[in-house]
Amino acid sequence: MLLPLLLLLLSIGGLGAYYETNDDLIITQLLRGITAAAPVTDLYLYFHGFASGLAALYAQFPAVPWYGLSLYALLYVALVLLFAVLNRLLVGWLTGGKLP
């Protein structure tokens, strides 16, 4: 779990933290209620029920980038799962004696 975290922190520290697509800025504005009369809580195409929680977090703490944090948290979970699968697949092939 530490190697994916280190990889994520090094990439954010070296390259910066940015949105991935041009839709992310619009989604953030919808969740905050900037481009609509009220915060939009039914973005089922993107979040499948998480939009209401993100909109509530933006209402309570508007200065925190909740959408970006949730994207990076999901990326971290995906990296941890990828490393777990690779570790399980390669454990028989890469033992301590075979590493250079």
N, C-alpha and C positions, 0 to 999 in steps of 0.2 A: 504494500500500500504506500510505502514511502517513495519508491522509484517513480510511479506515475505522478505523485505530488511534486517531487523534485523536477520532473520533466515539465509539468504545467507551470510551476513557479519560475523556472528558468526561461521558458518561452515568454511568459508574461513580462518578466523583468527585462529580458533582452529585446523583445520585439514590441512590447506594449500590449494592452488589452483593448481590442476593438470589436465592433459588431461584425458579424460574418456577412450579412446580406443587407440590401437596402430596405428590406421590409422591417428590420429590427427597430429602426427609429420610429417608424409609423406604429408598430405594435406597442412600443413604449409610450408613445403619445396617446394611443387609445386607452391603454391601461391607466394612465394618469388622468384621463379626462380632459386633455388639452384640445384635441381635435373633435371632441364630441361634447354633447351637453352634460353628460355624466360619464364616469369611468365605465368602459365596456367590459362586462364580465362574462360574455358568452362567446369567446374566441375558441370554439370547439375544434376548428380546423387545425389550430396550432397547439393547444394546450390540453384538450380533453378534460376540462373541469378545473384546471389549475389557475385559469385566468381570474376567477373570483378571489382567490387567495392573494394573487399578485396585486390585484386592484385594491384589496383591503390593506395590504402592506404599503402600497404607494400612498394611500389615504392617511395612514398613521405616520409613516416616515418617508416623506416625499424626496428627501435629499439622498437616500440610499438607492443605488442602481439595482433594484431587485431583479429585474429581467436579465441583466447581464450576469449577475451572481448566480441566478438559476441556470443560465446556459453553461457557465463554467462549472457549476456543480454537476450538471448532467454530463459534461465532457470528462470530468474527473471520474465519475462512476463508470463511464464507458471505458476509460483507460485502465481502471482497476480491473474490470472484468476481462479486458483484452489481455492484460498481463497475467491474470489468473489462468486463463485458458492456455496461453502460450507456455506458462510454467508447467501446467499439467501435461501438455503435449510433449514438451521437450525435456522433462525430468529424466527420462530414460536415456536420452541421447547425450545430454550435457551433464556429466558428473564432474566432480572436482578433479579427477585424474585426467580427463580428456580436454580440459580447458587449457589454452596455451599460456 
